Amino acid sequence: MASNNSTMLSNDTFLSDRVALIQQLNDKMARLMVPATVYICIMMVLGLVGNPMVCYYYGAKTKLTTNTFFIVILALYDVIVCAISMPTEIADIELFYTFEYNVACKILRFVNYFAGIGSILTLVAIATDRFKKICRLTKPQMGIRTAKFVSLGIIGIAILLSWPSLVIYGSIQVPIPNTYGLDLMGADCTSTKEVAYQKYVWVFNGVHFLLFVVLSVVLIVLYSIIGHTIFSHKKRLMMYTPNKNRTPSSTEVETSLSDCSQKMEDKMKGTEE
């Protein structure tokens, strides 16, 4: 009987020591991640202060256009990230080896993917709208009604591409590197390690990587064309800048260009309304 009690006490002490060691290694890693934690905290505070101001200004103080509408939507995605993702991300860093909150982990990853996809698709929508207004002035323009449908479509696509994270991610048992030669296991918010799910994890990550590359290229191409068009237009206008030696013919050309620009602006305003 005394021997059994001694064995149980020894096991309890051993388990207690392992838990204390895991916590020690966790705290050590958290200290190493302090710069990242501070950076996230700063971004979170700035986002929670700045984005509501953006929503208020562009949503209530300026005329509603497709551009201001998309800016408000983009700010709302950032608010979601700052209010939900960033606090949970800080907790994940502080509990580097002891994050045992499975539901919180799933919500964190889902919101990250949802807001990230929604943001980049909204940026593409903004770039497309600007491209049409600057480079395709004579073509039909995007109106507020269309912009709202586009935003709803973006939400649907973001949910469709994000929901697998609710299955793939969770509080997973992971080995903890240590110099003591012990087989220590901790809990981390990461993708599942089950063999049966690995192909789905690869497909999920591959689709998101491909989406990021394609949309990044689209943004670069659209803004390159927009920049080239603006530069060319500015260069043409500089050729007809009023000067002391201006001739009657140059005055007529300048007046014609001004009238044309005014008509285009009136058409844009009519389309947006």
N, C-alpha and C positions, 0 to 999 in steps of 0.2 A: 504493500500500500504506500509506504513511504517512498519507494522507488518510483511508483507511478506519479505521485505528486511532484517529485523532483523532476521527472521527465516533462510533465506538463508545464512546470515553471520554467524549465529550460527552453521549451518551445515558444512560450509566450515572450520570454526575454529576447529570443532570436528574432521573432516576428517584429517585436517592438523596435529592435535595433535596425532591421531592414527598412521599416517604415520611416524611421528617423533619418536613415542614410538617403533614402529616396527624396525626402523633403529637403535634405541638405544639398543634394545634387540639383534639385529643382530650383532652390533659392540661388545657387551659384549661376545657373543658366539665366535666371531672371535678371541677375545683376549684369551679366554680359549683354543682355538685350535692352538695357536702360536707354541707350540712344534711340533705338527704334520705338520704345514706349513713349519717350518724350516727344519724338517727331509725330507720332500718331495723335497724342494728346493735343499738340498745337494745331494740327490739321483739323481735329474734331471741333475744337473751340472756334477756330476761324470759320469752319463750315457751318456750325450751328448759329453763328452770329451773321455771317455774310449772306448765306443762301436765302434765309427768310427776307432779308433786306432786298435782295435781287427780285424775289417773288413779289414783294410789295410794290417796288418801284415799277417793274415792267408789267405787273398785273393790274395795278390800280392808277399809277401816275402817268403812264404813257399811252399813246394810241395803240389799240390792239391790231397788230399785224402778224403775219405768219412768222416773222423773225422773232418778235417779242414773245409770241406764244411758245415757240420752241425753246427759247431761253428760259422761260418759267418752268417748262417741263424738265429741262436739263437740271435746273436748280433743285427741283423736287426730288429727282433721283439722288442728288448729292445729299440732300437732307436725310433721306432714308439711310444712306451709307453712314453719315455722321451720327445719327441717332441710334442705329441698331448695330451695324457692322463693326464700327470702330471700338465701342465699349467692349463688345464681345471679343474682338481681336486682342485688346489689351489684356482681358482675362485669360485668353489662350496663351499669351506670352508669359504672364505671371505664373500661370499653372502649366508650365512647359511640359512637365512629366506627370502632372496630377489632374489633368482636365477630364473629369469624369461625368460631365454634363452632356449626355448624348443628344437630347433634344436641342439644347442651346447650340451645340456644334452644327447640327443639321440646319438650323435657322440661319446661323452665321454664314455658312457656305452658300445656301440658297440665295440669301439676300445679296451676297457679294456677286454671284453670277448674274442674278436678275438685274441689279442696278448697273453693273458693268456693261452688260449687253444692251440694256435700255439706253444708257448714256452714249455709247459709241454709235448706235443706230440713230439716235436723235442728232448727234453731230453730223452724220451722213445726210439726214433730212435737212439740216440747216445749210450744209454745203450745197446740196441739190437746189434748194430754194434760191440761194445766192447766185448759183450758176445760171439758173433760168432768168433771174432778174438782170444780170449783168451781161451774160453772153447770148441769151435767147430772148431779147426784149420783145420781139415781134410774135413770139409764140405764146400760147395760152399759159397763164401763170397760176401758181398754187394759191388758192384762197383759204380763208380761215376754216371753212367747213372741211376742205380736203386735209388741212393740217391736223384737224381733230381726228379724222379717220386714220391718218398716218400714225398718229400717236397711239391710238387704240390698237392698231396693227402691230406696232413696236412692242407694246405691253404683252400682246398675245405671243409674239415670237420669243420675247425674253422669258416668259413663263415656260414655253415649250422647250426651250434649250436649257433651262435651269432646273426643272423638276428632278432630273436624274440625280442631282446632288443630294437630294433628300434620302436617296437609297444608298448611294456610294459612300457618302461621308458619315462619320460618327466618332464617338469616343472609342478609339481602338487601342488595344494593348500593344505596346511597342517596347523593344529592349532598350535599356538605359546604358550608354557607354560609361564605363568606370575603370579606375585603375586598381580596383581591389580584387579583380578576378571573380566577382560575384555575378550570378545570373539574375539581374534585377529587371523587373518589368514595370513600366509605368503606363499612363493613359494619355493619349494625345488626340487632338481633333484633326484627323487626317482621313485619307481614303482607305477603304477596306483592304485588308491583305488576303482575303479569301481567294483561293485559286479560281473558283467558279466565276468570280466577278471581275477578274483581271482584264479579260478582253473588253468588257463594257467600260472599264476605267480608261483603257487605251483609246477606245472609240470616242468616249466623252471628251477626253483631253485633246485628242486629235481634231475633233470637230471645232472645238473652241479655239485652238491654235490656228487652224485654217481660216476660221471666221475673222480672227484678229488680223491676220496677214492680208486677206482680201479687202476688208474694210479700211485698213490703213492705206493700202494702195489706192483705193477709190478716193479717199480724202486727199491724198497727195496729188493725184491726177486732177481732181476737180479744182482744188485751190491753185494748182499750177496754171491751169487754163484761165481761171479768174484773174490771177495776178498778171498773166500775159496780156489779157484783154484790157485790164485797167491801165497797164503801162503803155500799151499801144494807143489807147484813147487819150491818155495824158500827153503823149508825144505828139499826137495830131493836134490837140488843142494848143500846145505850145507853139506850133507853127503859125497859128493865127492869133497870137497874143497881141493886143493893141500896142503900137509903138508910134513914135513920131513920124516915121516914114511910111505909115500905113496908107495903102492905096484904096480907091473906091471899091475895086474888085475884092480886096481882102475883107473890107467891111461887109460886103454882101455875103461872102462865104461865112464869116463869123456869125452874122445875123441868122443865116440859114441853119447853121449848126445849133445855135441857141434855141431857135424855134423847134427844131427836130428833138432836141433834148427835153424841152418843155412838154412836147406832145407825148414823148415816151413816159415821162414822169406822171402826167395826167392819166395815161392808160394804166400804169402800174397801180395808182391809187384807186382807180375805178375797179380794177380786178380784185384788189384786196378787200374793198368794201363789199 
